[in-house]
Amino acid sequence: MAEATGLAAPAAADDDQATLHAPAGASAPSSPPPAPAARGRRLPRVVWALPPVAVLGVVLLYPLALVVQQSLAPDRGGAFSGYTAVLGSAAFREALGTTVWLAAGATVGCLLLGFVLALIIAFVPFPGARAVAKFIDVFLSFPSFLITLALLFIYGTVGMANGVWTDVTGASEGPFHFLTTPWGVLLAEITYFTPFVVRPLLAAFSQLDTAQLEVASSLGAGPARVIRRVILPEALPALAAGGSLVLVMCLNEFGIVLFTGAKDVTTLPMLVYGKAILESDYPAACVVAVVNIVISVGLFGLYRVVSKRAGA
Amino acid sequence: MLVHSKAGRWAAWALFAVLFLPLFALPLVVVVAASFAGHWSGAFPSDPTTGHYAAAVRGESLQALTTSLVTAVVASLLALVLGTWAALAAARLGRRTKRSLDALFMLPVAVPSVVIGLAVLVAFSRPPLLLNGTSSIVVLAHTVLVTAFAYQSVSAAIVRLDPAYEQAAASLGASPGYVLWRVRLPLLLPSLTAAGGLCFALSMGELSATMMLYPPDWVPLPVRIFTATDRGSLFSGSALAVVLMAATLLVLLAVSRIRTRASYR
């Protein structure tokens, strides 16, 4: 996923294309196509884009529009009564706070961990480093909830860590009970999303001229200084792009939180699920959904800007 | 290269092992170990058994596996057609139109999957299109979610495509349709299969949107894993998870073989 996102650099537009369709049609894909008769028998190029856009309009834009409409028109009260009721509730504010701090914390954790791991894989190579890079690719294709499932066996009440502890110390129960708290979600998110930082970093490091490192260290710079003055500046775009992608994905993460099964960890996606499926309160679910869309789409737009700049 | 002393290198490797093994390798090992365990309280699993696998490949669990496979294959193929078409059309457009098409097709990545599930559920539980309670609504939601990745991979591949081939074909009198079918698509085939594999893997593991709208007779494997672990059957949940991982990896492996065959052409 990270590779695909990183590579979506804008295509250099061919100059001759601007003449083929009217400028008015160039700004939005949903606007009506320019008159087909303009250039004789060949259809204008924008017409070819219309069928997939139409499909997406029916299966994505129309549903999203309905969500916004439902959030604005609850059965009772005025247009924004749904918003005032939901946004004012303590449950919503708590979920918003939990979501934001979990996502921010996980992003910082992923960036630190991912930077250290990528640094060692790329610059202190060991036998099997390639296999590890391959393993990270495979890791990306597994669903996130596997991590929470595994953590239940490792840090659960009767899991490995507590078992080792009681065996060694003879205590009746172990000290690890963080799994059903936000810290368990944080650990799972850092584990699952770090590869999304490692991959773009490894790609960036592979473009770095190693002669630069050799020169810097032959001039007397220690490893810390080489990292700070040579590697870090080169890695910043990849770090920014990977970090903002992870931030968006953490904001939207659902499987990890669901599998934790903790009653006191509620994020915005969990709230949407709870309101809609468990309470059947669709207008409220739509309100939370709209807030969630605004936050994620805003951040994702930021990510696209950052990664475009990084790719340029 | 970065660290020249032998001790420094060993220190770096030790740090890597300390960070990497417990965080990334241990979870997978633990899930596999648990899937063979009859009992696990304490440091290590006990009572080795293959009973969870025997249960995982029959009855409702087998049905969940086939449900997931069918959903993932259909959704990936639909997404591949939709995404490739849109990417090919977008590559021909001016910069500004292409950018808005990019934004539209990347929207499912930015919007939380749970919200996509909610939106699809709200929209297709009412006329004119009543899909609620059918398997199509699950396939539809998966298609929406993975189309973004198909579009993105194919778009990135089109940018890297050498235009000399199609220009040569066109200059020799090939019609645009012929150039597309005999030149562009074959050149894109490795990226298409890679994109298809990515879509398949994502759809196999999809849980968020599916939880919002799966009907009782179309339960994909991730939902089944959740219901198993939610009622406390962690071991059979692990066995199902291993089946899910193995099925995903097998298909990805098969897809990557297609890719290597295609690149020899």
HADDOCK unambig.tbl for C-alpha pairs under 7 A between the chains (distance, minus, plus):
assign (segid A and resid 4 and name CA) (segid B and resid 152 and name CA) 6.18 0.50 0.50
assign (segid A and resid 4 and name CA) (segid B and resid 153 and name CA) 5.30 0.50 0.50
assign (segid A and resid 5 and name CA) (segid B and resid 152 and name CA) 6.95 0.50 0.50
assign (segid A and resid 7 and name CA) (segid B and resid 156 and name CA) 5.77 0.50 0.50
assign (segid A and resid 8 and name CA) (segid B and resid 152 and name CA) 6.31 0.50 0.50
assign (segid A and resid 8 and name CA) (segid B and resid 155 and name CA) 6.92 0.50 0.50
assign (segid A and resid 8 and name CA) (segid B and resid 156 and name CA) 5.20 0.50 0.50
assign (segid A and resid 11 and name CA) (segid B and resid 159 and name CA) 5.85 0.50 0.50
assign (segid A and resid 13 and name CA) (segid B and resid 94 and name CA) 5.63 0.50 0.50
assign (segid A and resid 13 and name CA) (segid B and resid 95 and name CA) 5.16 0.50 0.50
assign (segid A and resid 17 and name CA) (segid B and resid 93 and name CA) 6.46 0.50 0.50
assign (segid A and resid 17 and name CA) (segid B and resid 94 and name CA) 5.71 0.50 0.50
assign (segid A and resid 18 and name CA) (segid B and resid 94 and name CA) 5.74 0.50 0.50
assign (segid A and resid 26 and name CA) (segid B and resid 96 and name CA) 6.19 0.50 0.50
assign (segid A and resid 26 and name CA) (segid B and resid 97 and name CA) 4.85 0.50 0.50
assign (segid A and resid 27 and name CA) (segid B and resid 96 and name CA) 6.10 0.50 0.50
assign (segid A and resid 27 and name CA) (segid B and resid 97 and name CA) 5.55 0.50 0.50
assign (segid A and resid 28 and name CA) (segid B and resid 97 and name CA) 6.16 0.50 0.50
assign (segid A and resid 28 and name CA) (segid B and resid 100 and name CA) 6.24 0.50 0.50
assign (segid A and resid 29 and name CA) (segid B and resid 97 and name CA) 6.29 0.50 0.50
assign (segid A and resid 29 and name CA) (segid B and resid 100 and name CA) 6.66 0.50 0.50
assign (segid A and resid 29 and name CA) (segid B and resid 101 and name CA) 6.37 0.50 0.50
assign (segid A and resid 45 and name CA) (segid B and resid 92 and name CA) 6.76 0.50 0.50
assign (segid A and resid 45 and name CA) (segid B and resid 93 and name CA) 6.72 0.50 0.50
assign (segid A and resid 46 and name CA) (segid B and resid 93 and name CA) 6.64 0.50 0.50
assign (segid A and resid 48 and name CA) (segid B and resid 89 and name CA) 5.69 0.50 0.50
assign (segid A and resid 49 and name CA) (segid B and resid 86 and name CA) 5.87 0.50 0.50
assign (segid A and resid 49 and name CA) (segid B and resid 89 and name CA) 5.03 0.50 0.50
assign (segid A and resid 49 and name CA) (segid B and resid 90 and name CA) 6.52 0.50 0.50
assign (segid A and resid 52 and name CA) (segid B and resid 82 and name CA) 5.81 0.50 0.50
assign (segid A and resid 52 and name CA) (segid B and resid 85 and name CA) 6.85 0.50 0.50
assign (segid A and resid 52 and name CA) (segid B and resid 86 and name CA) 5.69 0.50 0.50
assign (segid A and resid 59 and name CA) (segid B and resid 144 and name CA) 6.98 0.50 0.50
assign (segid A and resid 60 and name CA) (segid B and resid 144 and name CA) 6.85 0.50 0.50
assign (segid A and resid 63 and name CA) (segid B and resid 119 and name CA) 4.73 0.50 0.50
assign (segid A and resid 63 and name CA) (segid B and resid 120 and name CA) 5.52 0.50 0.50
assign (segid A and resid 63 and name CA) (segid B and resid 122 and name CA) 6.86 0.50 0.50
assign (segid A and resid 63 and name CA) (segid B and resid 123 and name CA) 4.89 0.50 0.50
assign (segid A and resid 64 and name CA) (segid B and resid 119 and name CA) 5.45 0.50 0.50
assign (segid A and resid 66 and name CA) (segid B and resid 123 and name CA) 6.51 0.50 0.50
assign (segid A and resid 67 and name CA) (segid B and resid 119 and name CA) 5.78 0.50 0.50
assign (segid A and resid 117 and name CA) (segid B and resid 16 and name CA) 6.37 0.50 0.50
assign (segid A and resid 120 and name CA) (segid B and resid 12 and name CA) 6.73 0.50 0.50
assign (segid A and resid 120 and name CA) (segid B and resid 16 and name CA) 6.99 0.50 0.50
assign (segid A and resid 123 and name CA) (segid B and resid 1 and name CA) 5.97 0.50 0.50
assign (segid A and resid 123 and name CA) (segid B and resid 2 and name CA) 5.64 0.50 0.50
assign (segid A and resid 124 and name CA) (segid B and resid 1 and name CA) 6.39 0.50 0.50
assign (segid A and resid 124 and name CA) (segid B and resid 2 and name CA) 6.36 0.50 0.50
assign (segid A and resid 124 and name CA) (segid B and resid 3 and name CA) 6.70 0.50 0.50
assign (segid A and resid 124 and name CA) (segid B and resid 9 and name CA) 6.65 0.50 0.50
assign (segid A and resid 141 and name CA) (segid B and resid 201 and name CA) 5.69 0.50 0.50
assign (segid A and resid 141 and name CA) (segid B and resid 202 and name CA) 6.73 0.50 0.50
assign (segid A and resid 142 and name CA) (segid B and resid 205 and name CA) 6.55 0.50 0.50
assign (segid A and resid 142 and name CA) (segid B and resid 245 and name CA) 6.64 0.50 0.50
assign (segid A and resid 143 and name CA) (segid B and resid 205 and name CA) 4.67 0.50 0.50
assign (segid A and resid 143 and name CA) (segid B and resid 206 and name CA) 6.98 0.50 0.50
assign (segid A and resid 147 and name CA) (segid B and resid 27 and name CA) 6.25 0.50 0.50
assign (segid A and resid 150 and name CA) (segid B and resid 27 and name CA) 4.87 0.50 0.50
assign (segid A and resid 150 and name CA) (segid B and resid 30 and name CA) 5.97 0.50 0.50
assign (segid A and resid 150 and name CA) (segid B and resid 31 and name CA) 5.45 0.50 0.50
assign (segid A and resid 151 and name CA) (segid B and resid 27 and name CA) 6.74 0.50 0.50
assign (segid A and resid 158 and name CA) (segid B and resid 41 and name CA) 5.02 0.50 0.50
assign (segid A and resid 158 and name CA) (segid B and resid 42 and name CA) 6.00 0.50 0.50
assign (segid A and resid 159 and name CA) (segid B and resid 41 and name CA) 6.13 0.50 0.50
assign (segid A and resid 159 and name CA) (segid B and resid 42 and name CA) 5.98 0.50 0.50
assign (segid A and resid 159 and name CA) (segid B and resid 43 and name CA) 6.76 0.50 0.50
assign (segid A and resid 160 and name CA) (segid B and resid 42 and name CA) 5.68 0.50 0.50
assign (segid A and resid 160 and name CA) (segid B and resid 43 and name CA) 4.18 0.50 0.50
assign (segid A and resid 160 and name CA) (segid B and resid 44 and name CA) 6.31 0.50 0.50
assign (segid A and resid 161 and name CA) (segid B and resid 43 and name CA) 6.68 0.50 0.50
assign (segid A and resid 162 and name CA) (segid B and resid 42 and name CA) 6.98 0.50 0.50
assign (segid A and resid 163 and name CA) (segid B and resid 41 and name CA) 6.87 0.50 0.50
assign (segid A and resid 163 and name CA) (segid B and resid 42 and name CA) 3.70 0.50 0.50
assign (segid A and resid 163 and name CA) (segid B and resid 43 and name CA) 4.35 0.50 0.50
assign (segid A and resid 164 and name CA) (segid B and resid 42 and name CA) 6.62 0.50 0.50
assign (segid A and resid 164 and name CA) (segid B and resid 43 and name CA) 4.94 0.50 0.50
assign (segid A and resid 191 and name CA) (segid B and resid 23 and name CA) 6.02 0.50 0.50
assign (segid A and resid 191 and name CA) (segid B and resid 24 and name CA) 6.66 0.50 0.50
assign (segid A and resid 213 and name CA) (segid B and resid 2 and name CA) 6.91 0.50 0.50
assign (segid A and resid 223 and name CA) (segid B and resid 2 and name CA) 6.13 0.50 0.50
assign (segid A and resid 223 and name CA) (segid B and resid 3 and name CA) 6.36 0.50 0.50
assign (segid A and resid 252 and name CA) (segid B and resid 112 and name CA) 4.79 0.50 0.50
assign (segid A and resid 254 and name CA) (segid B and resid 208 and name CA) 5.82 0.50 0.50
assign (segid A and resid 255 and name CA) (segid B and resid 207 and name CA) 6.34 0.50 0.50
assign (segid A and resid 255 and name CA) (segid B and resid 208 and name CA) 6.21 0.50 0.50
assign (segid A and resid 259 and name CA) (segid B and resid 226 and name CA) 6.91 0.50 0.50
assign (segid A and resid 269 and name CA) (segid B and resid 114 and name CA) 6.05 0.50 0.50
assign (segid A and resid 273 and name CA) (segid B and resid 212 and name CA) 6.81 0.50 0.50
assign (segid A and resid 277 and name CA) (segid B and resid 212 and name CA) 6.76 0.50 0.50
assign (segid A and resid 289 and name CA) (segid B and resid 115 and name CA) 5.74 0.50 0.50
assign (segid A and resid 293 and name CA) (segid B and resid 111 and name CA) 5.45 0.50 0.50
assign (segid A and resid 293 and name CA) (segid B and resid 112 and name CA) 6.85 0.50 0.50
assign (segid A and resid 296 and name CA) (segid B and resid 110 and name CA) 5.77 0.50 0.50
assign (segid A and resid 296 and name CA) (segid B and resid 111 and name CA) 6.27 0.50 0.50
assign (segid A and resid 297 and name CA) (segid B and resid 110 and name CA) 5.13 0.50 0.50
assign (segid A and resid 297 and name CA) (segid B and resid 111 and name CA) 6.21 0.50 0.50
assign (segid A and resid 300 and name CA) (segid B and resid 110 and name CA) 5.63 0.50 0.50
